[in-house]
Amino acid sequence: MPNGCRVVLRQVVYLGEHGDKPATDGAAVVPARMRRDRRPLQNRVTPFGDVVAISQRGLYIGNRGIIHDPATKTLLGRRWTTKAWLVCVLDYKGRRRELMGGRSWTELFFLDEAVALAAGHRPCFFCRRADAQAFRAAWGKAKGGEAPLAPEIDAVLHEERLERGRKRVHAMSDPVAELPDGAVIIAAGEAYTIAHGRAFLWSEQGYQAARQIRRADGLLTPPSTLLAIRAGYRPVLHPDIESNPHF
């Protein structure tokens, strides 16, 4: 795992920050066993960018601004209030939050970084600074210019991730077999993460066994993010893929 990120497979630990700045609230954690309603909150992000209520556990947390009502812990009508869609670490300096408990930002969760990038997010410059700098440098290298500022990256990603308010699917410019590890495609309505030359199906339960996908219907990973991956950025993939690439 790059840059010393430590994965904690718990939903109640956080922490990157909206706008890449430290949070000012000190909300306490409410353990899952103390919640009256044991149903999952609507806070898991799919590769299509949808925010759904499933029990899937993931490697990263992130946000798109404030999109929930803390009184009911349910989402509002909008699915973003800022162009800075972040990917943050679950565990940062022991800080803890109550999920959807305040009005600072809405905690969202991703199975792994490939899924987060496909949904249109990018590494946080506060809690994942080394990764964010690597992403920024790869972005600049791929585009043949200086490493851009975060708002410049966000502006490009916002154009590439949405089309009329919905997830934008991009045309494939390369065969599936030539895509780098961490790219996410769509085939027959399903999302697949490419790794080790194979396609791993994303599902509510996690990744499913690898398959051979000869033809994809489109690319879910934004083109500029794909270029950054090709230029050297390495998304963190779920252990089901990394530890057993042929499961």
LOSEKE-776650 format. One record per atom (N, C-alpha, C): x negated, y negated, z negated; residue number from 1. Coordinates in nm, 3 decimals, m for minus. Layout:
<recs>
> X, Y, Z, NUM
...
</recs>
This chain:
<recs>
> m0.085, 0.119, 0.000, 1
> 0.000, 0.000, 0.000, 1
> m0.088, m0.124, 0.000, 1
> m0.062, m0.223, 0.090, 2
> m0.154, m0.334, 0.107, 2
> m0.151, m0.431, m0.008, 2
> m0.267, m0.495, m0.029, 3
> m0.277, m0.609, m0.119, 3
> m0.231, m0.582, m0.260, 3
> m0.238, m0.458, m0.303, 4
> m0.213, m0.427, m0.443, 4
> m0.069, m0.438, m0.487, 4
> 0.028, m0.438, m0.394, 5
> 0.168, m0.445, m0.436, 5
> 0.203, m0.321, m0.515, 5
> 0.272, m0.339, m0.627, 6
> 0.311, m0.226, m0.710, 6
> 0.461, m0.204, m0.696, 6
> 0.498, m0.083, m0.656, 7
> 0.638, m0.052, m0.636, 7
> 0.700, 0.000, m0.764, 7
> 0.812, m0.055, m0.803, 8
> 0.888, m0.007, m0.917, 8
> 1.028, 0.024, m0.866, 8
> 1.066, 0.151, m0.865, 9
> 1.193, 0.189, m0.808, 9
> 1.306, 0.167, m0.907, 9
> 1.326, 0.042, m0.944, 10
> 1.435, 0.004, m1.033, 10
> 1.501, m0.119, m0.975, 10
> 1.632, m0.126, m0.990, 11
> 1.702, m0.237, m0.931, 11
> 1.696, m0.362, m1.015, 11
> 1.665, m0.351, m1.144, 12
> 1.680, m0.467, m1.231, 12
> 1.555, m0.551, m1.246, 12
> 1.446, m0.509, m1.182, 13
> 1.323, m0.587, m1.194, 13
> 1.305, m0.669, m1.068, 13
> 1.251, m0.787, m1.087, 14
> 1.236, m0.864, m0.966, 14
> 1.090, m0.904, m0.946, 14
> 1.070, m0.955, m0.818, 15
> 1.074, m1.095, m0.814, 15
> 1.026, m1.196, m0.713, 15
> 1.046, m1.215, m0.601, 16
> 1.007, m1.331, m0.524, 16
> 1.103, m1.444, m0.543, 16
> 1.078, m1.555, m0.486, 17
> 1.158, m1.672, m0.518, 17
> 1.213, m1.738, m0.392, 17
> 1.337, m1.782, m0.403, 18
> 1.399, m1.858, m0.294, 18
> 1.314, m1.982, m0.265, 18
> 1.284, m2.002, m0.137, 19
> 1.202, m2.116, m0.100, 19
> 1.055, m2.097, m0.134, 19
> 1.013, m1.974, m0.166, 20
> 0.874, m1.943, m0.200, 20
> 0.827, m2.021, m0.322, 20
> 0.915, m2.055, m0.414, 21
> 0.879, m2.126, m0.535, 21
> 0.927, m2.049, m0.656, 21
> 0.863, m2.069, m0.773, 22
> 0.906, m1.997, m0.892, 22
> 1.050, m2.031, m0.929, 22
> 1.121, m1.932, m0.984, 23
> 1.256, m1.956, m1.031, 23
> 1.251, m2.031, m1.163, 23
> 1.356, m2.106, m1.192, 24
> 1.360, m2.182, m1.316, 24
> 1.454, m2.120, m1.418, 24
> 1.539, m2.027, m1.373, 25
> 1.630, m1.965, m1.468, 25
> 1.563, m1.847, m1.535, 25
> 1.608, m1.815, m1.655, 26
> 1.550, m1.703, m1.728, 26
> 1.655, m1.600, m1.762, 26
> 1.738, m1.565, m1.665, 27
> 1.848, m1.472, m1.689, 27
> 1.796, m1.339, m1.739, 27
> 1.861, m1.285, m1.840, 28
> 1.821, m1.157, m1.897, 28
> 1.880, m1.043, m1.816, 28
> 1.817, m0.928, m1.823, 29
> 1.865, m0.811, m1.753, 29
> 1.985, m0.752, m1.824, 29
> 2.082, m0.707, m1.746, 30
> 2.191, m0.628, m1.799, 30
> 2.170, m0.486, m1.749, 30
> 2.124, m0.391, m1.833, 31
> 2.100, m0.255, m1.788, 31
> 2.224, m0.195, m1.724, 31
> 2.202, m0.107, m1.627, 32
> 2.314, m0.047, m1.555, 32
> 2.410, 0.025, m1.648, 32
> 2.358, 0.088, m1.754, 33
> 2.446, 0.165, m1.842, 33
> 2.542, 0.075, m1.922, 33
> 2.514, m0.054, m1.928, 34
> 2.597, m0.145, m2.004, 34
> 2.704, m0.210, m1.918, 34
> 2.694, m0.196, m1.787, 35
> 2.793, m0.255, m1.700, 35
> 2.921, m0.174, m1.703, 35
> 3.034, m0.239, m1.711, 36
> 3.161, m0.169, m1.715, 36
> 3.193, m0.106, m1.580, 36
> 3.159, m0.175, m1.473, 37
> 3.186, m0.125, m1.339, 37
> 3.059, m0.063, m1.284, 37
> 3.059, 0.069, m1.266, 38
> 2.939, 0.139, m1.223, 38
> 2.926, 0.144, m1.071, 38
> 3.021, 0.087, m1.000, 39
> 3.011, 0.086, m0.855, 39
> 2.893, m0.001, m0.810, 39
> 2.825, 0.036, m0.700, 40
> 2.711, m0.045, m0.653, 40
> 2.757, m0.185, m0.615, 40
> 2.672, m0.282, m0.641, 41
> 2.698, m0.417, m0.595, 41
> 2.673, m0.424, m0.445, 41
> 2.731, m0.523, m0.379, 42
> 2.710, m0.541, m0.236, 42
> 2.582, m0.622, m0.217, 42
> 2.469, m0.551, m0.224, 43
> 2.341, m0.621, m0.217, 43
> 2.230, m0.542, m0.149, 43
> 2.266, m0.435, m0.075, 44
> 2.165, m0.362, 0.002, 44
> 2.172, m0.406, 0.148, 44
> 2.057, m0.429, 0.208, 45
> 2.052, m0.480, 0.345, 45
> 2.016, m0.367, 0.441, 45
> 2.092, m0.355, 0.548, 46
> 2.067, m0.254, 0.650, 46
> 1.972, m0.310, 0.756, 46
> 1.919, m0.224, 0.843, 47
> 1.833, m0.276, 0.952, 47
> 1.908, m0.369, 1.047, 47
> 2.042, m0.363, 1.043, 48
> 2.123, m0.450, 1.128, 48
> 2.148, m0.586, 1.062, 48
> 2.093, m0.605, 0.941, 49
> 2.110, m0.730, 0.871, 49
> 2.236, m0.740, 0.788, 49
> 2.319, m0.637, 0.791, 50
> 2.441, m0.637, 0.711, 50
> 2.407, m0.616, 0.563, 50
> 2.489, m0.672, 0.476, 51
> 2.473, m0.655, 0.332, 51
> 2.586, m0.565, 0.285, 51
> 2.552, m0.448, 0.233, 52
> 2.653, m0.346, 0.203, 52
> 2.643, m0.299, 0.058, 52
> 2.748, m0.230, 0.013, 53
> 2.752, m0.175, m0.122, 53
> 2.728, m0.025, m0.117, 53
> 2.602, 0.014, m0.133, 54
> 2.565, 0.155, m0.138, 54
> 2.467, 0.174, m0.253, 54
> 2.446, 0.298, m0.294, 55
> 2.361, 0.326, m0.410, 55
> 2.215, 0.347, m0.373, 55
> 2.177, 0.321, m0.251, 56
> 2.040, 0.341, m0.204, 56
> 1.940, 0.259, m0.287, 56
> 1.828, 0.321, m0.325, 57
> 1.719, 0.251, m0.391, 57
> 1.611, 0.218, m0.289, 57
> 1.544, 0.106, m0.308, 58
> 1.445, 0.065, m0.210, 58
> 1.318, 0.012, m0.272, 58
> 1.226, m0.030, m0.186, 59
> 1.093, m0.075, m0.227, 59
> 1.083, m0.226, m0.247, 59
> 1.176, m0.303, m0.189, 60
> 1.163, m0.449, m0.193, 60
> 1.295, m0.517, m0.226, 60
> 1.281, m0.638, m0.278, 61
> 1.392, m0.728, m0.303, 61
> 1.368, m0.852, m0.218, 61
> 1.471, m0.933, m0.200, 62
> 1.453, m1.055, m0.123, 62
> 1.577, m1.140, m0.132, 62
> 1.583, m1.245, m0.051, 63
> 1.702, m1.329, m0.055, 63
> 1.716, m1.413, 0.069, 63
> 1.835, m1.473, 0.083, 64
> 1.868, m1.565, 0.192, 64
> 1.933, m1.690, 0.134, 64
> 1.907, m1.718, 0.008, 65
> 1.971, m1.829, m0.060, 65
> 2.082, m1.779, m0.151, 65
> 2.176, m1.866, m0.185, 66
> 2.286, m1.831, m0.275, 66
> 2.407, m1.792, m0.193, 66
> 2.445, m1.665, m0.196, 67
> 2.558, m1.618, m0.116, 67
> 2.655, m1.536, m0.201, 67
> 2.653, m1.554, m0.335, 68
> 2.741, m1.477, m0.421, 68
> 2.811, m1.565, m0.523, 68
> 2.916, m1.509, m0.582, 69
> 2.989, m1.572, m0.691, 69
> 2.947, m1.502, m0.820, 69
> 2.875, m1.569, m0.912, 70
> 2.829, m1.502, m1.034, 70
> 2.942, m1.456, m1.126, 70
> 3.058, m1.518, m1.116, 71
> 3.169, m1.480, m1.203, 71
> 3.223, m1.342, m1.167, 71
> 3.224, m1.309, m1.038, 72
> 3.277, m1.180, m0.993, 72
> 3.169, m1.085, m0.941, 72
> 3.046, m1.137, m0.925, 73
> 2.935, m1.059, m0.868, 73
> 2.973, m1.002, m0.731, 73
> 3.038, m1.085, m0.653, 74
> 3.075, m1.047, m0.516, 74
> 3.021, m1.153, m0.420, 74
> 3.005, m1.114, m0.294, 75
> 2.952, m1.205, m0.195, 75
> 3.057, m1.306, m0.150, 75
> 3.008, m1.423, m0.113, 76
> 3.092, m1.526, m0.055, 76
> 3.105, m1.500, 0.095, 76
> 3.167, m1.590, 0.167, 77
> 3.186, m1.568, 0.309, 77
> 3.059, m1.573, 0.391, 77
> 2.965, m1.661, 0.354, 78
> 2.841, m1.675, 0.430, 78
> 2.741, m1.568, 0.390, 78
> 2.657, m1.529, 0.485, 79
> 2.554, m1.429, 0.459, 79
> 2.415, m1.491, 0.454, 79
> 2.407, m1.623, 0.460, 80
> 2.280, m1.693, 0.442, 80
> 2.309, m1.841, 0.420, 80
> 2.224, m1.905, 0.342, 81
> 2.236, m2.050, 0.321, 81
> 2.102, m2.119, 0.345, 81
> 2.003, m2.045, 0.390, 82
> 1.872, m2.099, 0.421, 82
> 1.812, m2.017, 0.534, 82
> 1.723, m2.078, 0.612, 83
> 1.655, m2.004, 0.718, 83
> 1.536, m1.924, 0.665, 83
> 1.499, m1.947, 0.540, 84
> 1.389, m1.872, 0.479, 84
> 1.444, m1.742, 0.421, 84
> 1.441, m1.637, 0.502, 85
> 1.485, m1.505, 0.458, 85
> 1.360, m1.430, 0.411, 85
> 1.353, m1.402, 0.282, 86
> 1.229, m1.353, 0.222, 86
> 1.231, m1.204, 0.192, 86
> 1.110, m1.147, 0.185, 87
> 1.088, m1.011, 0.136, 87
> 0.994, m1.023, 0.017, 87
> 1.040, m0.981, m0.100, 88
> 0.965, m1.000, m0.224, 88
> 0.938, m0.867, m0.294, 88
> 0.845, m0.869, m0.390, 89
> 0.816, m0.748, m0.467, 89
> 0.920, m0.729, m0.576, 89
> 0.941, m0.604, m0.614, 90
> 1.036, m0.573, m0.720, 90
> 0.985, m0.614, m0.858, 90
> 0.856, m0.607, m0.877, 91
> 0.798, m0.631, m1.009, 91
> 0.695, m0.743, m1.000, 91
> 0.723, m0.856, m1.065, 92
> 0.631, m0.969, m1.060, 92
> 0.616, m1.029, m1.200, 92
> 0.499, m1.005, m1.261, 93
> 0.464, m1.062, m1.391, 93
> 0.569, m1.035, m1.499, 93
> 0.637, m0.921, m1.488, 94
> 0.731, m0.880, m1.590, 94
> 0.859, m0.960, m1.598, 94
> 0.884, m1.047, m1.502, 95
> 1.007, m1.128, m1.507, 95
> 1.127, m1.041, m1.474, 95
> 1.239, m1.074, m1.539, 96
> 1.361, m0.996, m1.520, 96
> 1.480, m1.088, m1.499, 96
> 1.579, m1.035, m1.427, 97
> 1.699, m1.112, m1.396, 97
> 1.822, m1.024, m1.410, 97
> 1.933, m1.085, m1.436, 98
> 2.062, m1.017, m1.425, 98
> 2.106, m1.028, m1.279, 98
> 2.137, m0.915, m1.216, 99
> 2.175, m0.918, m1.075, 99
> 2.302, m0.999, m1.054, 99
> 2.295, m1.092, m0.959, 100
> 2.407, m1.180, m0.927, 100
> 2.460, m1.251, m1.051, 100
> 2.372, m1.277, m1.147, 101
> 2.416, m1.336, m1.272, 101
> 2.408, m1.487, m1.279, 101
> 2.339, m1.548, m1.183, 102
> 2.323, m1.693, m1.186, 102
> 2.345, m1.754, m1.050, 102
> 2.309, m1.880, m1.037, 103
> 2.328, m1.952, m0.911, 103
> 2.196, m1.998, m0.853, 103
> 2.087, m1.924, m0.879, 104
> 1.958, m1.962, m0.823, 104
> 1.939, m1.900, m0.685, 104
> 1.963, m1.770, m0.670, 105
> 1.961, m1.703, m0.541, 105
> 2.022, m1.565, m0.558, 105
> 2.062, m1.505, m0.447, 106
> 2.128, m1.375, m0.448, 106
> 2.027, m1.265, m0.422, 106
> 2.013, m1.172, m0.515, 107
> 1.917, m1.063, m0.503, 107
> 1.965, m0.960, m0.401, 107
> 1.883, m0.936, m0.299, 108
> 1.912, m0.837, m0.196, 108
> 1.802, m0.731, m0.197, 108
> 1.835, m0.608, m0.155, 109
> 1.740, m0.497, m0.162, 109
> 1.725, m0.428, m0.027, 109
> 1.601, m0.380, 0.000, 110
> 1.567, m0.317, 0.128, 110
> 1.501, m0.181, 0.101, 110
> 1.532, m0.083, 0.185, 111
> 1.471, 0.049, 0.171, 111
> 1.319, 0.040, 0.179, 111
> 1.268, m0.035, 0.275, 112
> 1.124, m0.061, 0.286, 112
> 1.103, m0.188, 0.367, 112
> 0.977, m0.222, 0.392, 113
> 0.950, m0.348, 0.461, 113
> 0.990, m0.344, 0.607, 113
> 0.984, m0.227, 0.671, 114
> 1.026, m0.216, 0.810, 114
> 1.172, m0.256, 0.824, 114
> 1.256, m0.211, 0.731, 115
> 1.398, m0.246, 0.733, 115
> 1.416, m0.396, 0.710, 115
> 1.343, m0.451, 0.615, 116
> 1.353, m0.594, 0.584, 116
> 1.314, m0.679, 0.705, 116
> 1.203, m0.642, 0.770, 117
> 1.159, m0.717, 0.887, 117
> 1.259, m0.705, 1.001, 117
> 1.315, m0.586, 1.019, 118
> 1.414, m0.566, 1.125, 118
> 1.536, m0.653, 1.103, 118
> 1.575, m0.670, 0.976, 119
> 1.692, m0.753, 0.944, 119
> 1.664, m0.901, 0.965, 119
> 1.536, m0.937, 0.982, 120
> 1.501, m1.076, 1.009, 120
> 1.431, m1.147, 0.896, 120
> 1.390, m1.075, 0.793, 121
> 1.319, m1.135, 0.680, 121
> 1.169, m1.137, 0.708, 121
> 1.095, m1.209, 0.622, 122
> 0.948, m1.213, 0.633, 122
> 0.889, m1.221, 0.492, 122
> 0.759, m1.187, 0.474, 123
> 0.700, m1.183, 0.340, 123
> 0.706, m1.318, 0.268, 123
> 0.727, m1.313, 0.138, 124
> 0.735, m1.433, 0.053, 124
> 0.594, m1.487, 0.026, 124
> 0.578, m1.619, 0.036, 125
> 0.447, m1.681, 0.011, 125
> 0.420, m1.701, m0.137, 125
> 0.517, m1.674, m0.223, 126
> 0.495, m1.691, m0.367, 126
> 0.453, m1.559, m0.433, 126
> 0.538, m1.458, m0.427, 127
> 0.506, m1.333, m0.496, 127
> 0.425, m1.237, m0.410, 127
> 0.418, m1.261, m0.278, 128
> 0.342, m1.174, m0.187, 128
> 0.250, m1.259, m0.100, 128
> 0.177, m1.346, m0.163, 129
> 0.101, m1.445, m0.086, 129
> 0.001, m1.380, 0.011, 129
> m0.071, m1.279, m0.035, 130
> m0.171, m1.217, 0.054, 130
> m0.103, m1.154, 0.176, 130
> 0.011, m1.087, 0.153, 131
> 0.084, m1.027, 0.265, 131
> 0.140, m1.135, 0.357, 131
> 0.192, m1.243, 0.298, 132
> 0.247, m1.352, 0.378, 132
> 0.139, m1.418, 0.463, 132
> 0.022, m1.434, 0.406, 133
> m0.089, m1.493, 0.482, 133
> m0.132, m1.399, 0.595, 133
> m0.132, m1.269, 0.569, 134
> m0.167, m1.173, 0.673, 134
> m0.064, m1.175, 0.786, 134
> 0.063, m1.185, 0.748, 135
> 0.170, m1.193, 0.848, 135
> 0.156, m1.320, 0.931, 135
> 0.130, m1.430, 0.864, 136
> 0.113, m1.560, 0.930, 136
> m0.006, m1.557, 1.026, 136
> m0.117, m1.499, 0.983, 137
> m0.237, m1.491, 1.067, 137
> m0.212, m1.403, 1.189, 137
> m0.145, m1.290, 1.170, 138
> m0.115, m1.200, 1.282, 138
> m0.019, m1.266, 1.380, 138
> 0.076, m1.341, 1.327, 139
> 0.171, m1.416, 1.411, 139
> 0.096, m1.513, 1.501, 139
> 0.004, m1.593, 1.442, 140
> m0.073, m1.688, 1.519, 140
> m0.161, m1.621, 1.622, 140
> m0.225, m1.512, 1.582, 141
> m0.312, m1.437, 1.674, 141
> m0.232, m1.384, 1.792, 141
> m0.112, m1.330, 1.765, 142
> m0.032, m1.272, 1.871, 142
> 0.016, m1.376, 1.971, 142
> 0.041, m1.497, 1.922, 143
> 0.092, m1.602, 2.008, 143
> m0.019, m1.691, 2.064, 143
> m0.144, m1.662, 2.027, 144
> m0.256, m1.734, 2.084, 144
> m0.271, m1.876, 2.036, 144
> m0.234, m1.901, 1.911, 145
> m0.247, m2.036, 1.859, 145
> m0.286, m2.033, 1.712, 145
> m0.269, m2.148, 1.646, 146
> m0.298, m2.157, 1.503, 146
> m0.193, m2.082, 1.423, 146
> m0.233, m2.036, 1.304, 147
> m0.136, m1.972, 1.216, 147
> m0.029, m2.073, 1.178, 147
> 0.098, m2.044, 1.201, 148
> 0.204, m2.143, 1.178, 148
> 0.238, m2.159, 1.031, 148
> 0.306, m2.268, 1.000, 149
> 0.358, m2.289, 0.865, 149
> 0.484, m2.204, 0.847, 149
> 0.519, m2.177, 0.721, 150
> 0.635, m2.094, 0.692, 150
> 0.763, m2.146, 0.758, 150
> 0.793, m2.278, 0.750, 151
> 0.916, m2.326, 0.814, 151
> 0.918, m2.304, 0.965, 151
> 0.800, m2.305, 1.028, 152
> 0.795, m2.279, 1.172, 152
> 0.828, m2.133, 1.202, 152
> 0.777, m2.043, 1.119, 153
> 0.811, m1.901, 1.134, 153
> 0.960, m1.881, 1.113, 153
> 1.015, m1.944, 1.010, 154
> 1.156, m1.928, 0.978, 154
> 1.245, m1.976, 1.091, 154
> 1.206, m2.087, 1.155, 155
> 1.286, m2.141, 1.265, 155
> 1.290, m2.044, 1.383, 155
> 1.176, m1.984, 1.415, 156
> 1.170, m1.888, 1.526, 156
> 1.251, m1.764, 1.491, 156
> 1.232, m1.712, 1.371, 157
> 1.304, m1.591, 1.330, 157
> 1.455, m1.614, 1.330, 157
> 1.496, m1.735, 1.291, 158
> 1.639, m1.761, 1.287, 158
> 1.701, m1.754, 1.426, 158
> 1.626, m1.794, 1.526, 159
> 1.674, m1.783, 1.664, 159
> 1.676, m1.637, 1.709, 159
> 1.580, m1.559, 1.661, 160
> 1.566, m1.422, 1.710, 160
> 1.652, m1.322, 1.634, 160
> 1.694, m1.355, 1.512, 161
> 1.768, m1.255, 1.434, 161
> 1.919, m1.265, 1.452, 161
> 1.968, m1.381, 1.496, 162
> 2.113, m1.400, 1.505, 162
> 2.156, m1.444, 1.645, 162
> 2.275, m1.401, 1.681, 163
> 2.338, m1.444, 1.806, 163
> 2.487, m1.457, 1.779, 163
> 2.536, m1.581, 1.778, 164
> 2.675, m1.609, 1.745, 164
> 2.712, m1.554, 1.607, 164
> 2.619, m1.568, 1.515, 165
> 2.643, m1.527, 1.377, 165
> 2.626, m1.379, 1.350, 165
> 2.595, m1.302, 1.451, 166
> 2.577, m1.157, 1.436, 166
> 2.433, m1.119, 1.465, 166
> 2.395, m0.997, 1.422, 167
> 2.261, m0.947, 1.446, 167
> 2.230, m0.944, 1.596, 167
> 2.118, m1.001, 1.633, 168
> 2.077, m1.003, 1.773, 168
> 1.996, m0.878, 1.805, 168
> 2.036, m0.806, 1.907, 169
> 1.963, m0.688, 1.954, 169
> 1.886, m0.730, 2.078, 169
> 1.757, m0.702, 2.077, 170
> 1.668, m0.747, 2.185, 170
> 1.641, m0.634, 2.284, 170
> 1.621, m0.671, 2.408, 171
> 1.589, m0.573, 2.511, 171
> 1.453, m0.511, 2.484, 171
> 1.439, m0.386, 2.521, 172
> 1.312, m0.315, 2.502, 172
> 1.219, m0.349, 2.618, 172
> 1.098, m0.393, 2.583, 173
> 0.998, m0.422, 2.686, 173
> 0.895, m0.309, 2.698, 173
> 0.894, m0.220, 2.602, 174
> 0.798, m0.109, 2.601, 174
> 0.870, 0.023, 2.576, 174
> 0.814, 0.133, 2.623, 175
> 0.871, 0.264, 2.591, 175
> 0.866, 0.288, 2.439, 175
> 0.958, 0.368, 2.389, 176
> 0.962, 0.398, 2.247, 176
> 0.829, 0.453, 2.198, 176
> 0.768, 0.538, 2.278, 177
> 0.642, 0.603, 2.238, 177
> 0.528, 0.504, 2.218, 177
> 0.541, 0.383, 2.274, 178
> 0.433, 0.284, 2.264, 178
> 0.458, 0.180, 2.155, 178
> 0.566, 0.192, 2.082, 179
> 0.595, 0.096, 1.976, 179
> 0.506, 0.121, 1.855, 179
> 0.466, 0.016, 1.783, 180
> 0.380, 0.035, 1.665, 180
> 0.459, 0.083, 1.545, 180
> 0.389, 0.139, 1.448, 181
> 0.452, 0.182, 1.324, 181
> 0.520, 0.062, 1.256, 181
> 0.644, 0.081, 1.216, 182
> 0.718, m0.025, 1.149, 182
> 0.819, m0.095, 1.238, 182
> 0.814, m0.070, 1.368, 183
> 0.917, m0.124, 1.457, 183
> 1.047, m0.048, 1.434, 183
> 1.160, m0.115, 1.450, 184
> 1.291, m0.053, 1.430, 184
> 1.374, m0.071, 1.557, 184
> 1.430, 0.040, 1.605, 185
> 1.509, 0.039, 1.728, 185
> 1.652, 0.080, 1.698, 185
> 1.739, 0.062, 1.797, 186
> 1.876, 0.112, 1.790, 186
> 1.897, 0.210, 1.904, 186
> 1.954, 0.325, 1.873, 187
> 1.985, 0.426, 1.974, 187
> 2.117, 0.492, 1.935, 187
> 2.211, 0.491, 2.026, 188
> 2.344, 0.548, 2.003, 188
> 2.408, 0.492, 1.875, 188
> 2.385, 0.363, 1.850, 189
> 2.447, 0.297, 1.737, 189
> 2.378, 0.317, 1.604, 189
> 2.268, 0.391, 1.602, 190
> 2.194, 0.418, 1.479, 190
> 2.059, 0.347, 1.481, 190
> 2.007, 0.316, 1.361, 191
> 1.878, 0.248, 1.349, 191
> 1.770, 0.350, 1.316, 191
> 1.656, 0.336, 1.384, 192
> 1.543, 0.427, 1.364, 192
> 1.416, 0.345, 1.342, 192
> 1.340, 0.383, 1.240, 193
> 1.209, 0.323, 1.217, 193
> 1.103, 0.410, 1.284, 193
> 1.018, 0.347, 1.362, 194
> 0.913, 0.420, 1.433, 194
> 0.789, 0.431, 1.344, 194
> 0.737, 0.551, 1.332, 195
> 0.614, 0.574, 1.255, 195
> 0.552, 0.705, 1.299, 195
> 0.420, 0.705, 1.313, 196
> 0.347, 0.826, 1.350, 196
> 0.398, 0.886, 1.482, 196
> 0.445, 0.800, 1.571, 197
> 0.493, 0.847, 1.699, 197
> 0.630, 0.910, 1.696, 197
> 0.699, 0.900, 1.582, 198
> 0.832, 0.958, 1.569, 198
> 0.932, 0.853, 1.522, 198
> 1.059, 0.890, 1.532, 199
> 1.167, 0.799, 1.493, 199
> 1.238, 0.856, 1.370, 199
> 1.246, 0.775, 1.263, 200
> 1.310, 0.817, 1.139, 200
> 1.443, 0.743, 1.124, 200
> 1.551, 0.821, 1.117, 201
> 1.685, 0.765, 1.109, 201
> 1.710, 0.700, 0.973, 201
> 1.751, 0.573, 0.974, 202
> 1.794, 0.506, 0.851, 202
> 1.935, 0.550, 0.819, 202
> 1.960, 0.581, 0.691, 203
> 2.095, 0.618, 0.648, 203
> 2.118, 0.562, 0.509, 203
> 2.240, 0.571, 0.461, 204
> 2.272, 0.523, 0.327, 204
> 2.195, 0.598, 0.220, 204
> 2.156, 0.721, 0.249, 205
> 2.082, 0.803, 0.152, 205
> 1.931, 0.782, 0.163, 205
> 1.886, 0.708, 0.262, 206
> 1.743, 0.691, 0.285, 206
> 1.709, 0.738, 0.425, 206
> 1.582, 0.762, 0.451, 207
> 1.543, 0.811, 0.582, 207
> 1.575, 0.959, 0.598, 207
> 1.617, 0.996, 0.718, 208
> 1.643, 1.134, 0.753, 208
> 1.525, 1.189, 0.832, 208
> 1.525, 1.319, 0.853, 209
> 1.414, 1.386, 0.921, 209
> 1.382, 1.321, 1.055, 209
> 1.253, 1.322, 1.089, 210
> 1.206, 1.258, 1.211, 210
> 1.268, 1.323, 1.335, 210
> 1.289, 1.241, 1.436, 211
> 1.344, 1.289, 1.562, 211
> 1.263, 1.232, 1.677, 211
> 1.280, 1.293, 1.792, 212
> 1.220, 1.241, 1.914, 212
> 1.325, 1.159, 1.987, 212
> 1.305, 1.029, 1.997, 213
> 1.396, 0.942, 2.069, 213
> 1.327, 0.898, 2.198, 213
> 1.376, 0.945, 2.309, 214
> 1.311, 0.913, 2.437, 214
> 1.354, 0.777, 2.490, 214
> 1.477, 0.739, 2.457, 215
> 1.527, 0.613, 2.511, 215
> 1.606, 0.538, 2.403, 215
> 1.575, 0.413, 2.385, 216
> 1.646, 0.329, 2.288, 216
> 1.737, 0.231, 2.361, 216
> 1.840, 0.187, 2.291, 217
> 1.933, 0.089, 2.348, 217
> 1.887, m0.054, 2.325, 217
> 1.794, m0.073, 2.232, 218
> 1.746, m0.207, 2.204, 218
> 1.653, m0.210, 2.085, 218
> 1.600, m0.328, 2.060, 219
> 1.504, m0.349, 1.951, 219
> 1.571, m0.432, 1.841, 219
> 1.567, m0.383, 1.717, 220
> 1.622, m0.458, 1.605, 220
> 1.517, m0.551, 1.544, 220
> 1.393, m0.511, 1.542, 221
> 1.285, m0.597, 1.491, 221
> 1.272, m0.719, 1.581, 221
> 1.276, m0.841, 1.525, 222
> 1.261, m0.960, 1.609, 222
> 1.133, m0.954, 1.692, 222
> 1.137, m0.999, 1.817, 223
> 1.019, m0.990, 1.905, 223
> 0.894, m1.054, 1.846, 223
> 0.905, m1.169, 1.781, 224
> 0.787, m1.234, 1.724, 224
> 0.729, m1.151, 1.610, 224
> 0.816, m1.088, 1.531, 225
> 0.768, m0.999, 1.424, 225
> 0.698, m0.878, 1.484, 225
> 0.755, m0.824, 1.592, 226
> 0.691, m0.711, 1.660, 226
> 0.552, m0.749, 1.709, 226
> 0.539, m0.869, 1.764, 227
> 0.407, m0.915, 1.810, 227
> 0.308, m0.923, 1.694, 227
> 0.356, m0.970, 1.577, 228
> 0.269, m0.978, 1.460, 228
> 0.225, m0.839, 1.415, 228
> 0.316, m0.742, 1.423, 229
> 0.280, m0.604, 1.389, 229
> 0.176, m0.551, 1.487, 229
> 0.197, m0.578, 1.613, 230
> 0.099, m0.534, 1.714, 230
> m0.037, m0.601, 1.692, 230
> m0.036, m0.722, 1.639, 231
> m0.160, m0.798, 1.618, 231
> m0.230, m0.761, 1.488, 231
> m0.173, m0.668, 1.412, 232
> m0.245, m0.620, 1.294, 232
> m0.170, m0.619, 1.164, 232
> m0.051, m0.681, 1.157, 233
> 0.023, m0.676, 1.030, 233
> 0.079, m0.536, 1.011, 233
> 0.068, m0.483, 0.889, 234
> 0.112, m0.346, 0.861, 234
> 0.226, m0.346, 0.761, 234
> 0.349, m0.326, 0.808, 235
> 0.462, m0.320, 0.714, 235
> 0.449, m0.200, 0.621, 235
> 0.493, m0.216, 0.498, 236
> 0.494, m0.106, 0.402, 236
> 0.613, m0.016, 0.432, 236
> 0.587, 0.111, 0.457, 237
> 0.691, 0.208, 0.489, 237
> 0.725, 0.292, 0.367, 237
> 0.845, 0.344, 0.366, 238
> 0.892, 0.425, 0.253, 238
> 0.805, 0.551, 0.237, 238
> 0.785, 0.596, 0.113, 239
> 0.704, 0.717, 0.090, 239
> 0.754, 0.840, 0.166, 239
> 0.885, 0.850, 0.195, 240
> 0.935, 0.963, 0.271, 240
> 0.869, 0.971, 0.408, 240
> 0.828, 0.855, 0.461, 241
> 0.759, 0.853, 0.590, 241
> 0.608, 0.866, 0.570, 241
> 0.554, 0.788, 0.478, 242
> 0.408, 0.783, 0.462, 242
> 0.349, 0.911, 0.405, 242
> 0.417, 0.971, 0.308, 243
> 0.361, 1.090, 0.243, 243
> 0.393, 1.218, 0.317, 243
> 0.497, 1.216, 0.400, 244
> 0.536, 1.337, 0.473, 244
> 0.590, 1.295, 0.610, 244
> 0.502, 1.257, 0.701, 245
> 0.545, 1.199, 0.827, 245
> 0.624, 1.294, 0.915, 245
> 0.627, 1.423, 0.884, 246
> 0.699, 1.519, 0.970, 246
> 0.819, 1.582, 0.898, 246
> 0.866, 1.516, 0.790, 247
> 0.976, 1.580, 0.715, 247
> 1.105, 1.579, 0.797, 247
</recs>
